[in-house]
Structure formats: structure tokens, C-alpha cells
Amino acid sequence: MSSGMHLLVSGFSLGSFYALVALGFALIFGVTHAFNLAHGEFIILSGYMAYFVWRGLEVHPLATLPLTVALMPLCALALARLLRWVREPFPMNSLVVTFGVALLVEQALLFFFSADYRLIQPAAPRVASFPALNLTLTETQAALVVLSLLATGLVHLFLHHTFAGLALRATIQNREAARLAGINVRRMQALAFGVGGLLMGLAGPLYGQTLYLYPAGGLEATLIAVTLTIFAGVGRIPTLLMGGWLLGLAESWAALALGANWRELVSALLLLVLLLLRPQGLQTRTEA
Amino acid sequence: MRRPKVGPGRGAGLLLTALAVWPLLWRSPVGETVLGLGCFYGALSLAWNLYALTGAISLGHSAFFGLGAYGSALLTYHLGWSPLWSVPVGAGVAMAYAGLWWVGFARLRGVYLGLATLAAVEIPRVIADNWNSLTLGSQGLVGLTPLPTLTLGLLTLAFGSDTRAQYYLLLGLLAVALLVHHIALSARFGWAWRALRENETAAALVGVPVWRHRGAALLLSAALTGILGAIYAHLLGILEPPLVFTLHLSAMPLVFSIFGGRYHLLGPALGALLLYPLDQLLLRPWLPTGHAAVYGVMVILAILFFPRGVAAWLERREAGSGEPGPKTASAAAGRPTGTPADPEPPGAPGGPPCLEIRGVSRYFGRRPVLKEIQLTVQTGEVLAVLGPNGSGKTTLFNLISGVLKPTAGRILLFGTDITGWPAHRIVHRGLARTCQIPQPFPEMTVLENVAMGLMFGGPGVPRLEAALPRAWELLELVGLTPQAHLPAGELPFAELQRLEVARALATAPRVLLLDEMAAGLGPKEVIQAAQLIRTLKARGLTLLINDHLLTLTARVSDRLAALDQGELLAVGPPEEVLGHPAVRAAYLGEREGNARDF
């Protein structure tokens, strides 16, 4: 496989996954205005759950999904409950509180799982080859693309074609107007955390198969989620996917051209550039 | 809220004395190590808090720590410098990076600033990790030059080898950081930082150069953090990226400062000296991995349940002492030096214009809000700008006062072109304004709010105490003396508006812009407002008022300027403007609906 094709495949699959990572973060931020700095740490937690079920029961990595998808919404709702106690100024205070939660989760992971790097890696990974296209796809890459696109597509359908989705979008666009229209904003916030938790549950096992799991690894995922959310705005899923692919390609290119270690710089630099271009970040118009 | 001089200072003296004496009475190497590092993290937290005093929460101070460490360590490692000289250079490297933040993050605030600082650690970390020829990458620098030995007469302090000397070095660092923190809390610039933290818009409007103070706080904070990082590297003797560029080093000063209390001299140090030993002596033996969870838990608890930190109870004990009674303040009738007398009497009618607006336009995106405004304000007159909601009145005021910049056109104040000047410079030139939505410094008292105008506006009074008598007089003028010692955040709307006027007057303006002063006032209060405007005019002020309430404007103004949809329809004496057909059509026709917006 040519390096260009390789770059495209890895960038595209990684990028789809990044969009999945960012989607839950963006949804929670849009509805509750909380920058959840524990987002990445929760995904890592979900990844560790998958890792130990996979090792312990010797099942297929994706067979761990029902467990993580069932448990992570509970974690997310617990965080939502905690954030209800946060007083004004809410954005800043919730940032510090979720930062504290990230530290707490990181230390808990350290306690239970030690600082070792872990990867969910089937002994004989299956590979699909398409000689006509000069393309090789690992099973993990295929799962990344299919599941990420499926999830983002479902969330898109949910937001645009259901009544609850309509209420969620209304709350994102203007919380006060939504309240006046009779939407139970607190319930919408719980719903956002619930859906965000489902997405964390889905992202964890995929993360464990793609990138190394270690207790402090959540920061990188959080940075990616923040970057893409600021790039795309809230609730604009096609743009989020585009941003994910761009970031995935940029990272794959950096890893190929400069070396794997420089890859980590890409999302941080991108975030800085985005913040310099849009200093108000995501402030929704209604807050003005 | 007031900060008496003795309270926290004595507390700091007691704390430092206790920390200095106990090792002489009781030999405990473990205690020395843990408390020494507690002092070190206390100093680090105080350094972090210097930036936080301006309202910024940094999630990336490990960048300065690491750059200080690398800056110093590389000079000793490659060039054989003595740490005595390399440590200051390390601080300089940290400051240089802080300078980039200052310029680069100038427009970022709050959460977004926090996220930028978080991402900004990655740049030095990845470089240190990968520039193998310079930093040896992840392999790390081993065998760094230890700190030198200091000989003072009979006393030999081997900072490189003797743990007790190292303990006193770390204690000394804490003392230095406390001193800097004390200065930052009590000096004039400390009040500027506090003003910035409490309300940045208001800070600029009382004459605080926002950008400069933000940078000063950041650079000072980074320098101190860099010194600490450099000393850390030489104490440890080894240096690798994961030792310094870590989230933990960014998190610890944040956690300690918030837990201890961000607004108290001792707060950040207390946080470190309580939490770090708790973690190391109690939790670590019991939970070898995961003990640092306590930091996460404590910062969450602090934000949720005691946002002013554990120092809040110290604040409560100190409160009450040193409160200047109203009598002492008003009895000090003699004006402090540096406060100018009332503005000169008005110039003769038809004198030189004090404010000229030449063809000013302002667009928001592609939408014009003001189109080609031509307006000249004469010295000593009261000019009212009339117009329905959305006609551009407040935008015009924002352009004149430097809150917004015009898209086209020039603005001249006393003949000087002030177009594009930052708000604080315009204040220093003698133009002040009030805001339609009052902008108090919510946690300062009403008296202190006014004193900010005296300290940072035209008069430039160097100390708060010197500004209080004049501030008291201004409160008398607007009738707020009974509320003088209340936090401004507790005032009702109408009183906040009068506070705005007093604070604007404190900057000793020659031109005063009153933005929507009568909005939300009852009939009696409107009469009071009209009286106040006449008093100010009699004192020689030029006034520009902006209202859609004709009962006020018609009563007090010499001339009217009618705005509609961003265009100036007519300027002239009230009867003439109100009789103008275009004004009648555009404004009076809608008046029924707009006169009061309840």
C-alpha cells in the first residue's frame, strides 16, 4: 500500500473516531454550557473497562460494547448531578470542577489499573485487502469508521427527526427561549449527559484498540474534543465530521512526515490557532 | 472586604516563624522533606495566584515551570554555568514564553483562556521531548550541577547536599513569594488587578490600562514560577520532560490556591501547607498509588462549598478591624494632594469644541449601525442624543469612550485625535462615561468603587486611603453615603446608576457621557437625576446624555441631536429639533411605544 493511501486510510478512520470523541463533549457543552475537562478521562475509563472484560472473558473486543454503553451514561449522569451544585460563574467553576473530576478519575485508574500502557490488540487481527484499490484495511480501522459514522449519523437523526431532538436543539440555541416554550431545561441537560455517556461508552473500547490506554491519557482526548467543538460549533454534526477528518489527516501526515512524537502537537497547535481566530470561542449569540 | 495592614501580615510572620523554628526543636528528616516541599508548592501556588488575581485561571503553569527548569539546566549542562547565573536566565526563558501568551492570548478570557493555557504546555513539552541534541529527549539530563554552597560568616549552607539547608532554602522561597504576593495585594497595581478581576469593562472605564496590567501579572507570575522550576531541577539533579511539563504541576498550584483561598495573602500557601502534608504523610502510606485523588476531591469541594477557600475564616476574623467610619472619612475635609479641584468654569459660549465627531460610521458585520455621523459638542453645554431603541445611541457612546472602534471617521477630544485609543487613555484625557447596564466592581464596597476612579483616572491618587475623603464627597453628591460600606453588588439598580455617576466623576472628567441614565427610574428619581445634571453643568462639565425619555432630556439639555436607524436627523435647540418633520415622523410617531420599556 502506498504511503499516500495509508495516510488517507488512517487519517479517515482516526478522524471519524475523533468526531465521535468530540460529539458527546459538544452536546454536553451546548446544552449545559459546561466545558467537561473530564470527558477524555471518562473515555479512558470506558476503555479500561473494555480492556479488562476483553482480557478476562477472552471475548471479541467489540463484544465489550454493551457493558460500557450501559455503564458510562450512569457515570455521565453522576457528573451531571455534581454539576448541579455548581454556582455562578458557571462556565469557569464547572471547568475547575471537571478538572478536579479528571484528576480524581485519573488517580482512581492509577489505583485500579496501574500506570502501564495497555492496548486492546487481538492476537491475530483480521485484515481486509482490496488489491484493485491498492488498499488494506484492518478490522479495527473498519470498526472505527463504521461505528463512528453510525453513531454520529444516529445522533444527527435523533437531533433532527425526533421531538426530543428538536427540544435539545432549541435548548442549545437559546436556553431561555426554550424554557419559555415549555421545555424542561433540566431534563434536557440530563438527556445531553445521557447521550454523551452513551457516546463515551462507545468511544472507550474503540480508543483502547486504536491508541494506548494509560491513566493520564484522557487529556489528549479532551483536547481533541475541545478543538473540534470550537472548530465546528455545537450541534453541527457534518462540520464536526469534516473537522475530525481534517485533524485525523493532519495528525497522520505529521506522524508520517515528522515522526510519531510530533503528532501530539497537532491538536494542541490547532486548538491554539482556532482560539486566536475565534477568541469568543463558542459563545452562542443569545448570550450577548 | 477591607484589608487592614496588620492582620494577614502578622499571620504570615507567625506562619514563617513557626516553619523556621520547629526543625530546631524536633529532628524529623521526613517532616523536613515534606514541609520543605509544602513550602515549595506554597511558593508555586502564590506565583500562580499572581496571575489569578487578574481573574485568569491558568491550566498551564507547568509550561513556565518546565521552561525555567530547562533554561537553567541546559546552561549548566552544556556550558558549565553556575546555577547562580543560570537560574535567573531560566526565569527569563519562562518570561519570554509568558510574553508570547500575553500577546497571543490578549483577546481570550475566562474558560477560553484556560483552554489555551492548557494547550500551550504541549508546545514546550513536545519540543523538549524531541530535540534530542539539546535536551537528550526522554532520556533526560542526568547529573545536573547541584546548587552552590553559601557561606555567611560561621554559617555554611550547603544547598547542594545538606537537607536542612535545602529546607531553609525552600522556606526562604516561600517567604519571598509571600512578600511579592503581599505587595500585589496591597499596592496600587494590586487594586488595578482586583478591578480587572471583578469587572474588566469597568476597570478600563476608570482608567486602568487593562492590557498592561494583565501582562505585568502574567510576567511576574511566570518569572517566579520559572525560578522555582529552575531550583527544582538543580535540587533534583535530573530533568526530563515528564518531570516538569505535567498536568500535575499545572494542577497543584490551582488546587492549592482555590482550596486555600485566592483572595487572601496566605490562602495559596495555606492550601499547599495543609494539603501536601495531608497527601504525603497520611494518604500516601495508606494508598501508595492514587493518593493524589485528594487534590481532585478537594478542589471540587472547595468550588462547590467554600469558593473563597479555607482562608475565608481568616478573612472573617480580620473583618471589622480597620474599617474607616463614615465620620472619619467625611471629617477629613481637606482634599488629599493629587486630587484636582473641580473642573474650570465653562468657557464662553461658542468657544472651541471639546468633542468633534467627524463622519463616524460603525458596522457590525455588514450591518451599518451608525452612518457618517457629524457632531460637534461645545464646551460647557448639555447635549442630549435622542432616538428610539436600536437607533445607535449607545453605539455612539461606545465609540466615543473607546469601548468600540469606529469602522470609519475620526473622533477628536479637545482637538486631539483619539480615534482607536483604548478606553483608559480616553479617560486620562478627561472623558468619562456611565453605562446603561451598571458595571460595578461587585465585591468592592461602594466607597472603594469610587476610589478606583480616583486612583486610576485623571487624579491618579497613589493609595486607597488617600482617595477615600474625596470618594466620600462624591458619594455625598449622588446621595449614596448610607451605602458607602456595602459591597456594590448588593445595591439595587437605581443606586448602581448613581454609583456609576460618582465613579465616573472620580476620574475628574471634563466631558461626561451619561448613558440611559433615566432608564428604569421612577418619576421622583427622574427629577433627582435632572437636578444632578444641572449641578454638574454648573460645575463646568460638558455633558452628553443619551435617553429616550423626553421628560428628562427636554428639561435639562441645551441642544438635542436626534438619531434614527444610525443616521443623524437633526441637531439644534430642543424646540427646533422636536419640531423637525423628519424627527416627528421617525421618533415622536413611535414614542408611545418606546417612552418606557417595561
Chai-1 contact restraints between the chains, C-beta under 6 A:
chainA,res_idxA,chainB,res_idxB,connection_type,confidence,min_distance_angstrom,max_distance_angstrom,comment,restraint_id
A,F35,B,V111,contact,1.0,0.0,6.0,A-B,restraint_1
A,W85,B,L304,contact,1.0,0.0,6.0,A-B,restraint_2
A,P91,B,V111,contact,1.0,0.0,6.0,A-B,restraint_3
A,M92,B,G110,contact,1.0,0.0,6.0,A-B,restraint_4
A,M92,B,V111,contact,1.0,0.0,6.0,A-B,restraint_5
A,N93,B,I303,contact,1.0,0.0,6.0,A-B,restraint_6
A,L95,B,V111,contact,1.0,0.0,6.0,A-B,restraint_7
A,L95,B,G114,contact,1.0,0.0,6.0,A-B,restraint_8
A,V96,B,I303,contact,1.0,0.0,6.0,A-B,restraint_9
A,V97,B,I300,contact,1.0,0.0,6.0,A-B,restraint_10
A,V97,B,I303,contact,1.0,0.0,6.0,A-B,restraint_11
A,G100,B,G296,contact,1.0,0.0,6.0,A-B,restraint_12
A,G100,B,V299,contact,1.0,0.0,6.0,A-B,restraint_13
A,G100,B,I300,contact,1.0,0.0,6.0,A-B,restraint_14
A,L103,B,A251,contact,1.0,0.0,6.0,A-B,restraint_15
A,L103,B,Y295,contact,1.0,0.0,6.0,A-B,restraint_16
A,L103,B,G296,contact,1.0,0.0,6.0,A-B,restraint_17
A,L104,B,A293,contact,1.0,0.0,6.0,A-B,restraint_18
A,L104,B,G296,contact,1.0,0.0,6.0,A-B,restraint_19
A,Q107,B,G290,contact,1.0,0.0,6.0,A-B,restraint_20
A,Q107,B,A292,contact,1.0,0.0,6.0,A-B,restraint_21
A,Q107,B,A293,contact,1.0,0.0,6.0,A-B,restraint_22
A,L110,B,T289,contact,1.0,0.0,6.0,A-B,restraint_23
A,L110,B,G290,contact,1.0,0.0,6.0,A-B,restraint_24
A,F111,B,T289,contact,1.0,0.0,6.0,A-B,restraint_25
A,F111,B,G290,contact,1.0,0.0,6.0,A-B,restraint_26
A,L219,B,L247,contact,1.0,0.0,6.0,A-B,restraint_27
A,V226,B,L115,contact,1.0,0.0,6.0,A-B,restraint_28
A,N261,B,N130,contact,1.0,0.0,6.0,A-B,restraint_29
A,E264,B,V126,contact,1.0,0.0,6.0,A-B,restraint_30
A,L265,B,E122,contact,1.0,0.0,6.0,A-B,restraint_31
A,L265,B,V126,contact,1.0,0.0,6.0,A-B,restraint_32
A,A268,B,A119,contact,1.0,0.0,6.0,A-B,restraint_33
A,A268,B,E122,contact,1.0,0.0,6.0,A-B,restraint_34
A,L271,B,A119,contact,1.0,0.0,6.0,A-B,restraint_35
A,L272,B,A119,contact,1.0,0.0,6.0,A-B,restraint_36
A,L275,B,Y112,contact,1.0,0.0,6.0,A-B,restraint_37
A,L275,B,A116,contact,1.0,0.0,6.0,A-B,restraint_38
A,P279,B,R107,contact,1.0,0.0,6.0,A-B,restraint_39
A,P279,B,L108,contact,1.0,0.0,6.0,A-B,restraint_40
A,G281,B,Y112,contact,1.0,0.0,6.0,A-B,restraint_41
